[in-house]
Amino acid sequence: MCPNGGTCYPSTAGQQWAYVARDVQSWISSQGWSSQITIWAGSDFEQRTSYSTPDYDNWDCPLKTKQFVDGYNYGGATGYRLVDFGSAWTGLNCDHANSGPPWTTNDVYYIAWGATSDWPLPETYSQYAVNSWLAVEAVNGSQGRMRPVGVMTECSTGDVLPTSNCWVQGNGQNEFAPRQGWDTLRLGLRPTYLSTLWDYDYAVNIKWQP
Amino acid sequence: MARMKTAITVGVIVALLGAGGALAFPVVTGPSGGTGDEQLSPEKAAILQAEAERQQQAAATSEATPLGTPVLSCPRDSSGDTFVRPFDGGPFHPKQTIYFTNVARVLSDPGQPTWIYAGAISTDRQQGVLFVQNEELDPCAAALNPGDVSPIQVFLTPYKWGRVTIAAVSSKSIEFTTDSGVKGSFDLAAHSFLVDGIALSPLATPVVPGEDTLIPTPTVSARRNDESIVATPSAGIATPNISD
């Protein structure tokens, strides 16, 4: 995502990502399709879930991620949503030396909803994953309720996806299917928002294959 | 910034994640309360408004091109790779994918790729099976005429050898092993199994798996198609449980 390849600051990469969304939307409009297609950018913002190898190498610290988000939001191409289809794990130190500042619910809230163009599409592949997003809402919802556009899971099987557990080739486990994640997240929010529970528009899946 | 879980992760979302997007599909919504728009920040509300205005303006433009214009033909290169790889999904109901092992793509005839899925049927792990389907040479034409889609042919192993795993492929046959240690081949043209020099017909008439129909477990009434062949199971081959 850096200009002309190579390396760049995270904020520059975020800015370029917004340019991609803008340019693709422009092309869609030039084809006369924008009444039917709207372009959103997306990113799999995730956090480590353990200190074991290779997890520490996979996911960045909150500072770098927020710099990317800020570059997207304030780099000049505004008005295109940035969908965070990642996780909400908090509490573990984040860098290679296990000494970086842990992700907090504040951090997740900011990259998923606090920044202007950002919308959450929570990864809800397990009860634990759902609970991690519920924790963010519980702690930070007073700043403004998050409004997920939907949920995402990572089933490896093809269509038609099951409504309950599905097989995930990437980790060899059975996990939540899209509908299951969608129901579980709404069920978790129901006690708090009994009368004003959002309808999420989408339950989507992305195959995780090694 | 988070690194990508897979190479396609971000690209897919950017390509189309909107109404009618490739990965997005609407789901039945449950009981709901208010819309909640009053809680959106002015900046977020402005983004939603901008999206809506773009869509409305385009809809009002006479030059708008309907997306639904069908593509009548999209023939593709029928050469490509011959390979064997772990099963990673296929044209099957998820309930039927539990016992698949691997999948192969071969060029059985010049210009006609064929896919072979190996495993066991979902209702009986001991009953090995091969699913064979010709690759669509023109998927767009096939999509417009569902009756022309190549059927999936199902070939049950003659005996309950356990799951089948494809070991190697050639243009006319595949070599396989099974959970019980049987090694043999399957002739893609003759649709017969060959084990220890003995040709064996598949156990039952091929059936086409449907979304809600599991491949039925063979019953005792199922017979080998070719009664003239007497199979002598080798050591390690499970004793057939079919009574003639």
Chai-1 contact restraints between the chains, C-beta under 6 A:
chainA,res_idxA,chainB,res_idxB,connection_type,confidence,min_distance_angstrom,max_distance_angstrom,comment,restraint_id
A,P10,B,M1,contact,1.0,0.0,6.0,A-B,restraint_1
A,G32,B,E63,contact,1.0,0.0,6.0,A-B,restraint_2
A,G32,B,A64,contact,1.0,0.0,6.0,A-B,restraint_3
A,G32,B,T65,contact,1.0,0.0,6.0,A-B,restraint_4
A,W33,B,L67,contact,1.0,0.0,6.0,A-B,restraint_5
A,S34,B,R54,contact,1.0,0.0,6.0,A-B,restraint_6
A,S34,B,A58,contact,1.0,0.0,6.0,A-B,restraint_7
A,S35,B,Q55,contact,1.0,0.0,6.0,A-B,restraint_8
A,S35,B,A58,contact,1.0,0.0,6.0,A-B,restraint_9
A,S35,B,A59,contact,1.0,0.0,6.0,A-B,restraint_10
A,S35,B,A64,contact,1.0,0.0,6.0,A-B,restraint_11
A,Q36,B,L67,contact,1.0,0.0,6.0,A-B,restraint_12
A,I37,B,G18,contact,1.0,0.0,6.0,A-B,restraint_13
A,T38,B,G18,contact,1.0,0.0,6.0,A-B,restraint_14
A,T38,B,E51,contact,1.0,0.0,6.0,A-B,restraint_15
A,W40,B,L17,contact,1.0,0.0,6.0,A-B,restraint_16
A,A41,B,V14,contact,1.0,0.0,6.0,A-B,restraint_17
A,G42,B,V10,contact,1.0,0.0,6.0,A-B,restraint_18
A,G42,B,I13,contact,1.0,0.0,6.0,A-B,restraint_19
A,G42,B,V14,contact,1.0,0.0,6.0,A-B,restraint_20
A,G42,B,L17,contact,1.0,0.0,6.0,A-B,restraint_21
A,S43,B,V10,contact,1.0,0.0,6.0,A-B,restraint_22
A,D44,B,A2,contact,1.0,0.0,6.0,A-B,restraint_23
A,D44,B,M4,contact,1.0,0.0,6.0,A-B,restraint_24
A,D44,B,K5,contact,1.0,0.0,6.0,A-B,restraint_25
A,D44,B,T9,contact,1.0,0.0,6.0,A-B,restraint_26
A,F45,B,A2,contact,1.0,0.0,6.0,A-B,restraint_27
A,E46,B,A2,contact,1.0,0.0,6.0,A-B,restraint_28
A,N58,B,R3,contact,1.0,0.0,6.0,A-B,restraint_29
A,W59,B,A2,contact,1.0,0.0,6.0,A-B,restraint_30
A,D60,B,M1,contact,1.0,0.0,6.0,A-B,restraint_31
A,D60,B,A2,contact,1.0,0.0,6.0,A-B,restraint_32
A,K64,B,M1,contact,1.0,0.0,6.0,A-B,restraint_33
A,T65,B,M1,contact,1.0,0.0,6.0,A-B,restraint_34
A,F68,B,M1,contact,1.0,0.0,6.0,A-B,restraint_35
A,G79,B,I47,contact,1.0,0.0,6.0,A-B,restraint_36
A,G79,B,A50,contact,1.0,0.0,6.0,A-B,restraint_37
A,G86,B,A2,contact,1.0,0.0,6.0,A-B,restraint_38
A,T116,B,E43,contact,1.0,0.0,6.0,A-B,restraint_39
A,R145,B,Q39,contact,1.0,0.0,6.0,A-B,restraint_40
A,T157,B,G89,contact,1.0,0.0,6.0,A-B,restraint_41
A,T157,B,P94,contact,1.0,0.0,6.0,A-B,restraint_42
A,T157,B,T97,contact,1.0,0.0,6.0,A-B,restraint_43
A,G158,B,G89,contact,1.0,0.0,6.0,A-B,restraint_44
A,P162,B,P94,contact,1.0,0.0,6.0,A-B,restraint_45
A,S195,B,G33,contact,1.0,0.0,6.0,A-B,restraint_46
A,T196,B,G33,contact,1.0,0.0,6.0,A-B,restraint_47
A,T196,B,G34,contact,1.0,0.0,6.0,A-B,restraint_48
A,L197,B,S32,contact,1.0,0.0,6.0,A-B,restraint_49
A,L197,B,G33,contact,1.0,0.0,6.0,A-B,restraint_50
A,D199,B,T29,contact,1.0,0.0,6.0,A-B,restraint_51
A,D199,B,S32,contact,1.0,0.0,6.0,A-B,restraint_52
A,Y202,B,A24,contact,1.0,0.0,6.0,A-B,restraint_53
A,A203,B,V27,contact,1.0,0.0,6.0,A-B,restraint_54
A,V204,B,L23,contact,1.0,0.0,6.0,A-B,restraint_55
A,V204,B,A24,contact,1.0,0.0,6.0,A-B,restraint_56
